[in-house]
């Protein structure tokens, strides 16, 4: 059977903006005692706990057969600052997706850019710790900070964290659809500090699971000559520290691939050379032209080949 190279980028409805009005979150207060050791007068009552936070999904399936994977993007709207995360992530793909020694979890922009109780930025990469562990049929993810760091609480949508699973049987071994949902979700807010009660209002649970279709794939044989110029989405995306960029040339061309920041400033030149027709792959290690690590954020990569010019966006999360 001919070996194929597959590149897939697939987004679904949850990539759209999350609807999360700044209403009050409520839950049943099961604390027998308050933090000071006194009896809890609200035991068993449904009480307001702060402003809502809501979670949603995006997903990316991409890569070459030798490193096929699925990345789930967990997003949040935090209507008030959040001081931690505890969530269990489930899927129905069985052994077609594997976490274990091959999976990874990375902080998103919401956990990277955190603040102290006075609203001042905390300039430390270790301000919010992120842990993950495979427990039976799911992955438990926990983010916490012992110095009371918190998210911006700006009611803006952003990436909370990403979780990447290995596809051990390649893309061909994936089922036609993959369903994800969350359980045991806890987001301690700050409006009732120091109680830090849960403020999550909405998320994809077992009754509102999200299904991703994996059947619409673009496959190009290794020995095939492309018929048009094209630039694929980088993989993985988001990434840390390295990502892969592939592009197709229908004819021999002078090729220049440049990385830019949001200000349009040139960060690095990945190649500037003549290349033969075919599929080509470049790796970017997240370094600028001086060999220094670039900061977390959005960058653009631009391909110039003959008269063909195209630019795409990528996200690095450190």
C-alpha positions in Angstrom: 0.0 0.0 0.0 1.4 3.4 -1.0 2.6 5.4 2.0 0.7 8.7 2.1 1.4 12.0 3.8 -1.6 13.5 5.5 -2.2 17.0 6.6 -5.5 17.8 8.3 -6.9 21.0 9.9 -10.4 20.6 11.2 -12.4 23.0 13.3 -16.0 22.6 14.5 -18.7 24.8 16.0 -17.1 25.3 19.3 -14.3 27.3 17.6 -16.9 30.1 17.3 -17.1 32.6 20.1 -18.4 31.2 23.4 -21.6 32.6 24.7 -20.9 33.4 28.4 -23.0 36.2 29.9 -21.7 37.6 33.1 -24.4 36.1 35.2 -24.0 34.8 38.7 -22.7 31.2 39.1 -24.7 29.0 41.6 -24.1 25.7 43.2 -25.0 23.6 46.2 -22.7 24.4 49.1 -21.6 21.1 50.5 -19.0 22.5 52.9 -19.7 21.4 56.5 -17.1 23.9 57.8 -15.9 27.3 56.7 -12.1 27.8 56.3 -11.9 29.2 59.9 -13.4 25.9 61.3 -16.8 27.3 62.1 -20.0 25.6 60.9 -21.1 26.6 57.4 -24.5 28.4 57.7 -25.1 27.8 53.9 -24.7 24.0 54.1 -27.0 22.4 51.5 -28.2 25.7 50.1 -28.0 26.8 46.5 -25.9 30.0 46.7 -24.3 32.4 44.3 -20.6 31.9 44.1 -19.4 34.6 41.7 -19.5 35.6 38.0 -19.8 32.8 35.4 -16.8 31.2 33.6 -17.6 29.0 30.6 -15.5 26.4 28.7 -15.6 25.3 25.1 -13.6 23.2 22.6 -11.6 23.5 19.4 -9.7 20.7 17.8 -6.8 20.1 15.4 -5.9 16.9 13.7 -2.7 17.2 11.8 0.7 15.9 11.1 2.6 13.3 9.1 2.0 9.5 9.6 5.0 9.2 11.8 3.8 11.7 14.3 0.0 11.6 13.9 -1.8 13.2 16.7 -5.0 15.0 17.9 -4.9 18.2 19.8 -7.9 19.4 21.8 -8.0 23.1 22.6 -9.9 24.0 25.8 -11.0 27.6 25.8 -12.5 29.8 28.5 -14.3 33.0 29.0 -13.5 34.2 32.6 -15.9 36.8 33.7 -14.0 37.1 36.9 -10.4 36.0 37.8 -9.9 32.2 38.2 -7.4 30.8 40.7 -7.1 27.3 39.3 -8.5 24.5 37.2 -9.5 20.9 37.8 -11.0 19.0 34.9 -11.3 15.5 33.6 -11.1 15.1 29.8 -12.9 12.1 28.2 -13.1 10.8 24.6 -14.7 7.8 22.8 -11.9 6.9 20.4 -10.6 4.1 22.6 -7.1 2.9 21.8 -7.0 5.0 18.6 -6.0 7.9 20.8 -3.2 7.4 23.4 -2.1 9.8 26.1 0.3 7.9 28.4 4.0 8.6 27.6 3.2 10.3 24.3 0.6 12.9 25.3 1.2 16.4 26.5 -0.6 19.3 28.1 0.4 23.0 27.6 -0.8 26.2 29.2 -2.8 28.5 27.1 -2.6 32.3 27.1 -5.1 32.5 30.0 -2.7 30.5 32.3 0.4 32.1 31.0 -0.7 35.7 31.6 -1.7 35.7 35.3 -1.9 38.5 37.9 -1.7 39.0 41.6 -4.6 40.1 43.9 -3.9 43.7 43.1 -4.2 43.1 39.4 -0.5 43.4 38.6 1.1 41.0 36.1 3.2 38.2 37.6 6.4 37.9 35.5 7.2 34.3 36.1 6.8 31.2 33.9 6.1 29.2 37.0 3.3 31.4 38.3 0.7 28.8 37.4 1.6 25.1 37.6 0.0 22.7 35.2 -0.2 19.0 35.9 -1.8 16.1 34.0 -2.3 12.4 34.7 -4.0 9.6 32.8 -6.6 8.0 35.2 -8.3 5.0 33.7 -10.3 6.1 30.7 -9.6 9.9 31.0 -7.0 12.5 31.6 -7.1 14.7 34.7 -5.7 18.2 34.3 -5.0 20.5 37.3 -3.6 24.0 37.3 -2.8 25.7 40.6 -0.6 28.3 42.2 0.4 28.5 45.9 1.0 32.3 45.6 -2.6 33.1 44.8 -2.0 33.9 41.1 -5.2 34.4 39.1 -6.3 34.9 35.5 -7.2 38.3 34.0 -11.0 37.8 34.5 -11.5 40.2 31.6 -14.6 38.4 30.0 -12.4 37.8 27.0 -12.2 34.3 25.3 -8.8 32.7 25.3 -7.1 29.3 25.4 -7.0 27.7 28.9 -4.8 24.7 27.9 -4.3 22.3 25.1 -4.1 18.5 25.4 -2.4 16.4 22.6 -3.0 12.7 22.1 -0.9 10.4 20.0 -2.7 8.5 17.2 -0.7 5.2 17.5 -2.3 3.7 14.4 -1.9 6.9 12.3 -4.7 8.9 10.8 -6.1 5.8 9.0 -6.6 4.2 12.4 -8.9 7.0 13.7 -12.6 6.5 13.8 -14.9 8.5 11.6 -15.8 10.7 14.5 -14.3 11.5 17.9 -16.4 12.8 20.8 -14.9 14.8 23.7 -16.5 16.0 26.9 -15.4 17.3 30.3 -16.3 16.1 33.8 -15.5 17.0 37.4 -14.9 20.6 36.3 -13.9 23.0 39.1 -12.9 26.6 38.5 -12.3 28.5 41.8 -13.2 32.1 41.4 -12.2 35.1 43.6 -15.3 37.1 44.3 -16.0 35.2 47.5 -12.3 34.9 48.5 -11.0 33.3 50.6 -13.8 30.7 50.1 -12.8 30.3 46.4 -16.0 28.6 45.3 -16.6 27.1 41.9 -17.8 29.6 39.2 -18.1 27.4 36.1 -21.5 27.9 34.4 -21.2 26.0 31.1 -19.0 23.4 29.6 -19.2 20.3 27.2 -20.3 17.6 29.7 -21.5 14.1 28.9 -25.0 15.5 28.0 -23.5 18.2 25.8 -20.5 16.4 24.3 -18.8 17.7 21.1 -18.2 15.4 18.2 -15.4 16.0 15.6 -15.6 14.5 12.1 -12.3 13.0 11.1 -13.4 11.6 7.7 -12.6 14.7 5.5 -8.9 14.3 5.0 -6.5 15.6 2.3 -4.1 12.9 1.3 -1.1 13.4 -1.1 1.2 10.6 -2.2 4.9 10.9 -1.5 5.8 10.5 -5.1 3.0 12.8 -6.5 3.8 16.2 -8.1 1.4 18.8 -6.8 -0.7 20.6 -9.4 -0.9 24.0 -7.6 1.1 26.0 -5.1 -0.2 25.6 -1.5 0.8 26.2 2.1 -0.5 24.0 4.9 -1.3 25.0 8.4 1.6 24.4 10.7 1.6 21.3 12.9 1.3 21.2 15.8 -0.6 24.4 16.4 -0.5 25.7 19.1 3.1 24.4 19.7 6.0 24.4 22.0 8.9 24.4 21.2 8.9 23.2 17.6 6.4 23.2 14.7 6.4 21.8 11.2 5.3 23.7 8.1 4.7 21.9 4.7 4.1 23.4 1.3 3.6 22.2 -2.3 5.4 23.4 -5.4 4.1 22.4 -8.8 7.4 23.6 -10.4 10.9 24.5 -9.5 10.8 27.8 -7.8 12.8 30.3 -5.7 11.3 29.9 -2.3 11.4 32.2 0.7 9.7 31.4 4.1 9.7 34.1 6.7 8.2 34.3 10.2 6.8 37.7 11.3 5.4 38.9 14.6 2.1 40.7 15.1 3.7 44.1 14.4 4.8 42.8 11.0 8.5 42.7 12.1 10.6 39.9 10.6 11.5 37.3 13.2 13.4 34.7 11.3 13.9 33.4 7.7 13.4 29.6 7.5 14.6 29.3 4.0 15.6 31.3 0.9 16.6 29.0 -1.9 15.7 27.3 -5.1 13.6 24.1 -4.6 12.3 21.4 -6.9 8.7 20.6 -7.5 7.0 18.5 -4.8 6.1 18.6 -1.2 8.5 20.2 1.2 8.7 20.5 5.0 10.4 23.0 7.2 10.6 23.1 11.0 10.7 26.2 13.1 12.1 25.9 16.6 10.6 29.0 18.0 13.8 31.0 17.9 14.5 34.4 16.3 17.3 35.1 13.9 19.7 35.7 16.8 18.9 32.2 18.3 16.8 33.5 21.1 13.4 32.1 22.2 10.4 34.2 21.1 7.7 34.9 23.5 4.3 33.2 23.6 1.8 34.6 21.2 0.6 34.8 17.6 3.0 34.8 14.7 2.7 34.6 10.9 4.6 32.5 8.4 4.7 33.7 4.8 5.6 31.7 1.7 6.9 33.4 -1.4 7.3 31.0 -4.4 7.5 32.6 -7.9 4.4 34.9 -8.0 2.6 32.9 -5.3 2.5 34.7 -1.9 0.4 33.4 1.1 0.6 34.0 4.8 -0.9 31.9 7.7 -1.2 32.4 11.4 0.3 30.2 14.2 0.4 30.2 18.0 3.3 29.4 20.3 2.4 28.6 23.9 5.4 28.4 26.3 
